Amino acid sequence: MGGKWRLLALLGYAGLLMWEWATISAPFGGIKVLSFTSLIVVFALAPIAFLCLVPLHRDAMGILALLVIGLGVLLYDLNDGDPIGLMIVMFYQYCAAGLGCFVVLFGAHFIEKER
């Protein structure tokens, strides 16, 4: 299976986001807002896609992606379908992915320096 688990995590999260946004946007127009919804889903997937597809420290970035996915799922569940709250959740995911990426790269730098 190798590195394919990161791609499967990314695709699973993309499916979950599409389902979440489709059910949230259904009362507000259904299929008419699907193009806007898909744009928001791409924006929400960006930090996870970066962590899953970056070729540096693959396993650490994959585990970090799973942690950010877990944070997103937890916060989406606690949000109760508020669209503005989902934008705030996406901001938290960007912050968590950026901070985690910094920690992984900074930690890897010191581990390599010790060798």
Phi and psi in degrees as a GROMACS rama.xvg file:
@    title "Ramachandran Plot"
@    xaxis  label "Phi"
@    yaxis  label "Psi"
@TYPE xy
55.1117  -121.161  GLY-2
-94.8454  6.95811  GLY-3
-73.073  -15.2338  LYS-4
-66.6638  -29.021  TRP-5
-68.819  -39.7544  ARG-6
-67.0251  -38.9779  LEU-7
-64.9406  -38.2315  LEU-8
-64.4664  -41.7287  ALA-9
-63.31  -45.3479  LEU-10
-67.2181  -38.4594  LEU-11
-64.4948  -41.11  GLY-12
-68.4988  -35.9243  TYR-13
-62.6185  -42.9761  ALA-14
-63.3988  -41.0608  GLY-15
-63.908  -41.6413  LEU-16
-65.1574  -41.6407  LEU-17
-61.8626  -41.8707  MET-18
-64.0752  -44.6403  TRP-19
-62.014  -47.5885  GLU-20
-71.1767  -32.4826  TRP-21
-66.942  -38.8624  ALA-22
-74.4083  -30.5167  THR-23
-73.2515  -39.7721  ILE-24
-83.5265  -8.87947  SER-25
-57.978  -44.8358  ALA-26
-69.2383  -15.9304  PRO-27
-102.967  11.9531  PHE-28
143.786  -8.92771  GLY-29
60.3705  -121.246  GLY-30
-69.7708  -21.7559  ILE-31
-66.7278  -28.8392  LYS-32
-99.9085  10.6084  VAL-33
-65.4298  -34.9303  LEU-34
-66.7659  -40.7753  SER-35
-66.409  -39.3772  PHE-36
-61.6581  -42.752  THR-37
-66.3051  -32.0798  SER-38
-66.191  -41.0746  LEU-39
-66.6213  -37.9273  ILE-40
-64.4813  -40.2782  VAL-41
-62.6567  -41.2531  VAL-42
-63.8812  -39.0567  PHE-43
-72.179  -29.0225  ALA-44
-81.6851  -13.9594  LEU-45
-56.4436  -47.8888  ALA-46
-67.3383  -34.4067  PRO-47
-69.6452  -41.4266  ILE-48
-63.2168  -39.8983  ALA-49
-60.5864  -46.9604  PHE-50
-67.5664  -34.3644  LEU-51
-80.8433  -27.2147  CYS-52
-105.84  -8.81975  LEU-53
-68.8979  136.213  VAL-54
-83.5108  6.13971  PRO-55
-95.8599  131.615  LEU-56
46.8888  61.7783  HIS-57
-56.4639  -47.3643  ARG-58
-67.8477  -42.6871  ASP-59
-65.5325  -41.5273  ALA-60
-68.0579  -34.6533  MET-61
-66.1822  -42.5097  GLY-62
-65.5571  -39.5113  ILE-63
-62.6128  -40.0074  LEU-64
-61.2241  -41.1655  ALA-65
-64.4361  -36.5056  LEU-66
-67.0608  -40.9407  LEU-67
-68.6527  -36.7946  VAL-68
-62.0407  -44.2044  ILE-69
-61.1239  -41.5594  GLY-70
-61.5297  -44.5654  LEU-71
-63.3769  -44.0942  GLY-72
-63.7743  -42.5552  VAL-73
-62.7907  -45.9896  LEU-74
-70.5678  -35.1062  LEU-75
-63.3934  -38.752  TYR-76
-67.7219  -39.157  ASP-77
-74.6824  -16.2686  LEU-78
-73.5917  -29.3688  ASN-79
61.366  33.5918  ASP-80
82.6039  18.8023  GLY-81
-81.8888  117.725  ASP-82
-61.9457  -37.9924  PRO-83
-68.6341  -37.1696  ILE-84
-62.9941  -33.0216  GLY-85
-68.3454  -33.0534  LEU-86
-66.5276  -37.3754  MET-87
-67.1438  -37.7996  ILE-88
-61.3329  -41.9441  VAL-89
-62.6126  -38.1259  MET-90
-61.9207  -43.3715  PHE-91
-62.5  -36.3982  TYR-92
-66.9818  -40.3935  GLN-93
-61.8039  -43.1975  TYR-94
-63.4992  -45.0514  CYS-95
-64.4541  -41.5528  ALA-96
-66.8134  -41.8665  ALA-97
-66.168  -45.0205  GLY-98
-65.9281  -42.6578  LEU-99
-64.6307  -40.1668  GLY-100
-63.1459  -41.4923  CYS-101
-61.3815  -43.9063  PHE-102
-64.3852  -43.1549  VAL-103
-63.7997  -47.1629  VAL-104
-68.6545  -38.6688  LEU-105
-67.1273  -42.6039  PHE-106
-65.83  -39.7578  GLY-107
-65.4922  -34.3838  ALA-108
-62.7816  -44.293  HIS-109
-73.203  -32.7499  PHE-110
-65.8217  -42.9237  ILE-111
-68.4995  -31.6823  GLU-112
-69.2591  -31.5206  LYS-113
-72.4434  -22.417  GLU-114
